[in-house]
C-alpha cells in the first residue's frame, strides 16, 4: 500500500533491574526488584525476570513482593544511571531516523519508512538496532515491527526477553481478531472488566460493535477502540511530543472497603508516580486524585500549588488531603489514580527479552509480495 508506514517499537527488557544485574554480578540470575524496601512501605519500580516468575511486577507493594519471594533482593533506584544509558540508546535510534518518539527511558517508537541508512527492510533495521544496543550497553531489548504504533507496541511485548516480532500489513486484522482484550495496548483492567460485562472478550468481539455503540459506552475513546479493532492506528510518530502529565492508577479486584487499606494502596501509587517523575526529571504544580467506585461512578479532586510539588512526602500529603475530600464511607472503591500535571517544560522529558531472535511473521500468516520489504 502506497504511503504505508513502517513503525518499530523498541522496549528494553526489565530495564532498571537489568542495569543493576549488569553492574552487580552478585545479582545475576537471582530474583531482584528495584524500588523501596518493605519496611519503608516501598513499591516495586522494576522486577527482574527471575522475580517475575514469582508473580512480582512493577507498582506492586514491596511487602507483597517479599511475601511472594522471601529471598528477594532489593536495589535502590539509580535514575541518573538509567537516564545516561537511555541517552546512549536514543543516540543509536537517531543514527537510523530522526522520527523517534520516546515514551519513557526504556521504550520508544521509530518511524523507519524513510531511514538514514536506506535499509528497505523494517525487520532488518529492528534487528540491527537490537544488536547495536547490546554492543553499546550489554543490555537486551525487544522489538515490534508493524505498520502502525498500536500493532508495533503489542508486537514488542510478545516474545520477551530479547524478542523480535513482526506483524505484517496483510495479517493485521486477523492478528487483532484473535487478540484478548486484556492484551490491547490502551485498554486497562477496569475497561477490560467493563468490556467483559458487555460480552467483549477478543478483538473479533470488539469488531462486531458499531462505532456509535462504542462511543456510547466509552465516550470519545470509543472511536479509538473501533479503529484498533480493525488494526487501524493513524497516529504518527511524533519526535516533538511533550508530555502533559505523569501518573499511575490501580484497579482492585475485589473492591476496597477498608479506609486504612485504601490509604495504603494510595501510598503505593504515590511511590510509583514519584518514581516516574524522577526518571523523567519532571516536576508539576497540579495533583489530581481519581477514585472510581464499584458502581463505576468516577470522582476526581485536584489541587494546584504555587511551587512545584517536590518529593514523595509532598505528593503523599497532597494525595491524602484530596482523599479526605471524597466521601468514601460505606462505598467500595474499584480504582485509585494519581496524576501530576502542569509540568515544568524546561525539565520535563517524555515519559510515558535472552533468546534466539525470532524473525518470523505472525504465525499462520502468508507473506505476500507487498510484505517483502518488511522481512
C-alpha positions in Angstrom: 0.0 0.0 0.0 1.4 3.3 -1.1 2.2 5.7 1.8 2.2 2.8 4.4 4.3 3.5 7.4 7.0 1.1 8.8 7.0 1.5 12.6 9.2 -0.1 15.2 8.6 -0.1 18.9 11.7 -0.8 21.0 11.3 -1.8 24.6 14.3 -2.5 26.9 14.0 -5.8 28.8 13.4 -5.3 32.6 15.4 -2.1 32.1 16.2 -0.9 35.7 16.6 -4.5 37.0 18.8 -5.5 34.0 21.1 -2.5 34.6 21.5 -3.5 38.2 22.3 -7.1 37.3 24.7 -5.9 34.7 26.6 -3.7 37.1 26.4 -6.1 40.1 27.5 -9.6 39.2 26.1 -10.9 42.6 22.6 -10.1 41.4 22.7 -12.0 38.2 20.3 -15.0 37.9 18.6 -14.0 41.1 15.1 -12.5 41.8 15.7 -8.8 42.1 13.5 -5.7 42.3 14.4 -2.0 42.0 12.4 0.0 44.4 11.7 0.9 48.1 12.1 -1.7 50.8 9.1 -3.3 52.6 9.9 -1.7 56.0 9.6 1.7 54.3 6.3 0.8 52.7 8.0 0.9 49.3 6.8 -0.1 45.9 8.4 -2.1 43.1 9.7 0.1 40.2 11.0 -2.8 38.2 11.4 -6.6 38.6 14.0 -8.9 37.0 12.7 -11.9 35.0 13.7 -14.1 37.9 11.4 -12.1 40.2 8.6 -12.2 37.7 8.4 -15.9 38.0 7.0 -15.4 41.5 4.3 -13.1 40.1 6.1 -9.9 41.1 5.5 -6.9 38.9 6.0 -3.1 38.9 3.8 -1.0 41.1 3.3 -3.9 43.5 3.9 -3.0 47.2 7.3 -4.3 48.2 5.8 -6.0 51.2 3.6 -8.1 48.9 6.7 -8.9 46.7 8.7 -10.1 49.7 5.8 -12.3 50.7 5.8 -14.0 47.3 9.6 -14.4 47.3 11.3 -14.3 50.8 14.8 -14.3 49.3 14.0 -11.3 47.0 16.9 -8.8 46.6 16.0 -5.1 46.8 18.1 -2.5 44.9 17.8 1.3 45.3 16.9 3.0 42.1 19.7 4.9 40.3 17.8 7.2 38.0 20.8 9.2 36.9 22.4 6.0 35.7 19.3 4.9 33.9 18.9 8.3 32.2 22.6 8.1 31.0 22.0 4.7 29.4 18.8 5.9 27.9 20.7 8.7 26.2 23.1 6.1 24.7 20.1 4.2 23.3 18.5 7.2 21.8 21.7 8.1 20.1 21.5 4.7 18.4 17.9 5.4 17.4 18.9 8.7 15.9 21.6 7.1 13.7 18.7 5.4 11.8 15.9 8.0 11.9 15.1 11.4 13.3 11.5 10.3 13.8 11.9 8.9 17.3 9.1 9.3 19.9 10.3 8.3 23.4 7.6 7.0 25.8 9.9 6.5 28.7 13.6 6.0 29.4 13.3 2.4 28.2 11.0 2.5 25.2 10.3 4.4 22.0 8.6 4.4 18.7 10.6 4.8 15.5 9.3 5.6 12.0 11.8 4.0 9.6 9.7 4.3 6.4 12.5 6.6 5.2 15.7 6.0 7.1 19.2 7.4 7.1 20.8 4.1 6.1 18.4 3.4 3.2 17.6 0.0 4.5 14.5 -1.4 2.8 13.6 -4.0 5.4 12.0 -2.7 8.7 12.7 -6.0 10.3 16.4 -5.8 9.4 16.6 -2.3 10.9 15.0 -3.6 14.2 17.5 -6.5 14.2 20.4 -4.0 13.7 19.2 -1.7 16.4 18.9 -4.5 18.9 22.4 -5.6 18.1 23.7 -2.0 18.4 22.1 -1.7 21.8 23.6 -4.9 23.0 27.1 -3.9 21.8 26.9 -0.5 23.3 25.2 -1.2 26.7 25.4 -5.0 27.2 21.6 -5.0 27.6 18.9 -6.6 25.6 15.9 -5.1 24.0 12.7 -6.4 22.4 11.3 -5.0 19.2 7.9 -5.0 17.5 7.6 -4.2 13.8 4.4 -3.3 12.0 2.5 -0.7 10.0 1.4 1.4 13.0 2.1 2.3 16.6 -0.6 0.1 18.1 0.5 -3.1 16.5 4.2 -2.4 16.9 3.7 -1.8 20.6 1.8 -5.1 21.1 4.4 -7.0 19.0 7.3 -5.8 21.1 5.9 -7.5 24.2 5.1 -10.8 22.6 8.4 -12.6 22.7 10.3 -11.0 25.6 13.1 -11.1 26.5 15.3 -10.3 23.5 12.5 -10.8 21.1 11.7 -9.5 17.7 8.1 -9.9 16.4 6.7 -8.8 13.0 3.1 -8.2 12.3 2.8 -7.8 8.5 0.3 -5.4 6.9 -1.6 -8.3 5.3 -2.2 -10.0 8.7 -3.0 -7.1 10.9 -6.8 -7.6 11.0 -6.5 -11.3 11.6 -4.0 -10.8 14.4 -6.2 -8.3 16.2 -9.3 -10.6 15.9 -7.7 -13.3 18.0 -6.1 -11.0 20.5 -7.6 -11.0 24.0 -9.0 -7.6 25.1 -6.6 -7.6 28.1 -3.7 -7.6 25.6 -4.8 -4.5 23.8 -2.5 -1.5 24.5 -4.6 1.3 25.8 -7.2 -1.0 27.5 -6.6 -1.3 31.2 -8.0 -3.7 33.8 -11.1 -1.5 34.5 -12.0 -1.1 30.9 -11.4 -4.7 30.2 -13.7 -5.6 33.0 -16.4 -3.4 31.6 -15.9 -4.9 28.1 -16.3 -8.4 29.6 -19.6 -7.4 31.1 -20.6 -6.3 27.6 -19.6 -9.7 26.1 -16.4 -8.3 24.5 -13.5 -10.7 25.1 -11.5 -10.6 21.9 -10.7 -8.3 19.0 -13.3 -10.1 17.0 -15.9 -9.3 19.6 -14.9 -5.7 19.6 -15.0 -5.6 15.9 -18.7 -6.6 15.9 -19.6 -3.4 17.8 -20.6 -0.3 15.9 -18.7 3.0 16.4 -21.9 4.6 17.8 -22.3 1.8 20.3 -18.6 2.0 21.5 -18.8 5.8 21.8 -22.0 5.4 23.8 -20.3 3.0 26.2 -16.8 4.5 26.3 -17.1 8.1 25.2 -14.6 9.6 22.8 -12.3 6.7 23.3 -14.9 4.5 21.6 -13.7 5.8 18.2 -10.1 4.6 19.0 -11.5 1.2 20.0 -13.4 1.0 16.8 -10.3 1.7 14.8 -7.9 -0.6 16.5 -10.3 -3.5 16.3 -9.6 -3.2 12.6 -5.9 -2.9 13.0 -6.1 0.9 12.2 -4.0 3.5 14.0 -3.2 6.7 12.1 -1.2 8.4 14.9 2.2 9.5 13.5 5.5 9.0 15.4 5.9 12.5 17.0 9.5 13.4 17.8 8.4 16.6 19.5 5.9 15.0 21.8 5.6 17.0 25.1 4.1 15.0 27.9 1.4 17.0 29.7 1.1 14.7 32.8 2.6 11.8 34.6 0.6 9.4 36.7 -0.4 5.9 37.7 -3.5 4.1 38.7 -4.5 0.7 40.0 -7.7 -1.3 39.7 -8.7 -3.6 42.5 -10.5 -7.0 42.5 -12.1 -7.4 44.9 -13.0 -3.8 45.5 -11.6 -1.9 48.5 -13.8 -1.2 51.5 -11.5 -0.6 54.5 -10.2 3.0 54.6 -6.8 2.0 56.0 -6.3 -0.4 53.1 -7.4 2.4 50.7 -4.8 4.7 52.2 -2.0 2.1 52.0 -2.8 1.4 48.3 -2.9 5.1 47.6 0.6 5.5 49.1 1.9 2.7 46.9 0.5 4.6 43.8 2.2 7.8 45.1 5.5 6.0 45.1 5.1 4.8 41.5 4.2 8.3 40.4 7.2 9.7 42.2 9.5 7.2 40.6 8.1 8.2 37.2 8.7 11.8 37.9 12.3 11.1 39.0 13.1 9.0 35.9 11.8 11.8 33.7 13.4 14.6 35.7 9.9 16.2 35.9 8.0 18.3 38.4 4.5 19.6 38.3 2.2 22.0 40.1 -1.1 20.2 39.9 -2.0 16.9 41.5 -5.2 15.0 40.7 -6.8 12.1 42.5 -9.1 9.8 40.7 -11.5 7.5 42.5 -13.8 5.0 40.8 -16.4 3.2 42.8 -17.9 -0.2 42.4 -20.9 1.3 40.5 -18.4 2.9 38.1 -19.1 6.4 39.3 -15.9 8.3 39.0 -14.8 11.3 41.1 -11.7 13.5 40.6 -10.2 16.0 43.0 -7.4 18.4 42.0 -5.2 20.9 43.7 -2.7 23.3 42.2 0.2 24.7 44.3 2.3 27.8 43.8 5.7 26.0 43.7 6.5 22.7 42.1 5.5 19.6 44.0 8.8 18.2 45.2 9.4 14.8 46.6 7.4 11.7 47.6 6.4 13.1 51.0 4.7 16.2 49.4 2.9 14.1 46.8 1.7 11.7 49.5 0.5 14.6 51.8 -1.4 16.2 49.0 -2.9 12.9 47.8 -4.1 12.1 51.4 -5.7 15.6 51.7 -7.5 15.1 48.4 -8.7 11.7 49.6 -10.3 13.4 52.6 -12.4 15.4 50.2 -14.0 12.3 48.8 -17.0 10.7 50.6 -15.9 7.1 50.7 -17.8 5.9 53.7 -19.9 2.8 53.0 -18.7 2.7 49.4 -16.5 0.2 47.6 -13.5 1.5 45.6 -12.7 -0.1 42.3 -9.8 2.1 41.2 -7.4 4.7 42.5 -5.2 7.0 40.5 -2.8 9.9 41.0 -1.7 12.3 38.2 0.8 15.2 38.3 0.3 17.8 35.6 1.2 21.4 34.9 4.7 20.1 34.3 7.9 22.2 34.1 8.6 22.4 30.4 12.3 23.1 31.0 13.0 19.9 32.9 10.2 17.7 31.7 11.1 14.8 29.4 8.8 12.5 27.6 7.6 9.6 29.8 5.3 7.8 29.1 13.8 -10.3 26.4 17.6 -13.6 26.1 16.6 -16.0 23.3 17.5 -16.6 19.7 15.9 -13.8 17.6 12.6 -14.8 16.1 12.3 -13.0 12.8 9.2 -14.9 11.6 6.0 -13.1 10.8 2.9 -13.7 12.9 2.2 -17.5 13.0 -0.2 -18.7 10.4 0.3 -15.9 8.0 1.2 -15.9 4.4 3.8 -13.4 3.2 2.6 -11.7 0.0 4.7 -9.6 -2.4 3.6 -6.4 -0.7 5.2 -7.7 2.5 8.7 -8.4 1.1 10.2 -5.1 2.2 9.2 -5.8 5.8 11.1 -9.0 6.2 
